[in-house]
């Protein structure tokens, strides 16, 4: 299974800000762990504990009443440098190692589960 990227769209009933959305979900027991609201790369995101520097479930607002649950690199400045170094050393091989690795597959499964858990909240 190729798992480099995974995005699942979730539509909600109201046009929440990221702050409002986070307040509604922060205490819900998600399979991906406890959510945290952060500002990263000039966007507000809701992130879950990273599995490693290449695999983290994140939630981002993508439009009016629309959110994406996605698999991304860990949302930390240190991870940007570590991952770019990894790609520089290993090139395309590094991308395939990540895409087919167990952590990547686990993160993809968590993205899908998290999206279902959000939909079940009926927000």
C-alpha positions in Angstrom: 0.0 0.0 0.0 1.4 3.4 -1.0 0.9 5.8 1.9 2.9 8.9 1.3 0.0 11.3 1.5 -3.5 10.8 2.9 -6.3 13.4 3.1 -9.8 12.8 4.2 -12.4 15.6 3.9 -14.8 16.2 6.8 -17.8 18.6 6.5 -19.3 20.1 9.6 -22.6 21.9 10.1 -21.3 25.3 11.2 -18.4 27.4 9.9 -16.1 27.1 13.0 -12.8 28.9 13.4 -9.9 26.7 14.3 -10.1 27.9 17.9 -13.8 27.1 18.1 -13.3 23.7 16.5 -10.4 22.8 18.8 -12.5 23.8 21.9 -15.3 21.4 20.7 -12.9 18.4 20.2 -10.1 18.9 22.7 -11.5 16.6 25.3 -12.7 13.8 23.0 -10.7 10.6 23.3 -9.3 10.2 19.7 -7.6 7.0 18.6 -4.7 9.3 17.4 -4.2 10.7 20.9 -4.9 14.1 22.5 -5.2 17.0 20.0 -3.3 20.2 20.4 -3.8 23.5 18.6 -0.7 25.1 17.1 0.4 27.7 14.6 2.8 26.2 12.0 3.9 27.5 8.6 1.6 30.5 9.0 -1.5 28.3 9.5 -3.5 27.2 12.5 -3.6 23.4 12.8 -4.8 20.8 15.2 -2.2 18.1 15.6 -2.0 14.8 17.3 1.1 13.2 18.8 3.6 12.4 16.1 4.5 8.8 15.5 7.9 10.1 14.1 9.2 13.1 12.3 7.5 12.0 9.0 4.2 10.8 10.3 1.6 13.0 12.2 -2.2 13.3 11.9 -3.2 16.9 11.5 -6.5 18.7 11.0 -6.7 21.9 8.9 -9.5 24.1 7.9 -9.8 24.1 4.1 -13.0 26.1 3.5 -16.3 27.1 4.8 -17.5 24.1 7.0 -14.7 22.0 5.5 -11.8 20.4 7.2 -9.1 18.0 6.1 -7.7 15.3 8.3 -4.3 14.6 6.8 -1.0 12.7 7.2 1.9 15.2 7.3 5.4 15.6 8.4 5.6 16.5 12.1 4.7 20.1 12.6 7.9 21.3 14.2 10.7 23.4 12.9 13.2 20.7 13.9 11.4 18.2 11.8 11.7 20.4 8.7 15.5 20.3 9.0 15.7 16.6 9.8 13.4 15.6 7.0 15.1 17.8 4.4 18.5 16.3 5.5 17.0 12.8 5.2 15.8 13.5 1.7 19.1 15.1 0.7 21.0 12.0 1.8 18.6 9.3 0.6 16.8 11.1 -2.2 13.9 9.2 -3.7 14.8 6.1 -1.7 13.9 8.0 1.4 10.5 8.9 0.1 9.7 5.3 -0.7 11.0 4.1 2.7 8.5 6.5 4.3 5.7 5.7 1.9 5.8 1.9 2.5 7.0 1.9 6.1 4.9 0.6 9.0 4.7 4.1 10.7 3.3 5.5 7.4 0.6 2.8 7.2 -0.3 3.3 10.8 -0.7 7.1 10.3 -2.9 6.6 7.3 -5.1 4.3 9.3 -5.2 6.9 12.1 -6.2 9.6 9.5 -9.1 7.5 8.4 -10.2 6.7 12.0 -9.9 10.3 13.1 -12.1 11.5 10.3 -14.7 8.9 11.2 -14.5 9.9 14.9 -15.0 13.6 13.9 -18.0 12.8 11.7 -19.5 10.8 14.6 -19.3 13.9 16.8 -21.9 15.5 14.4 -20.5 18.9 14.6 
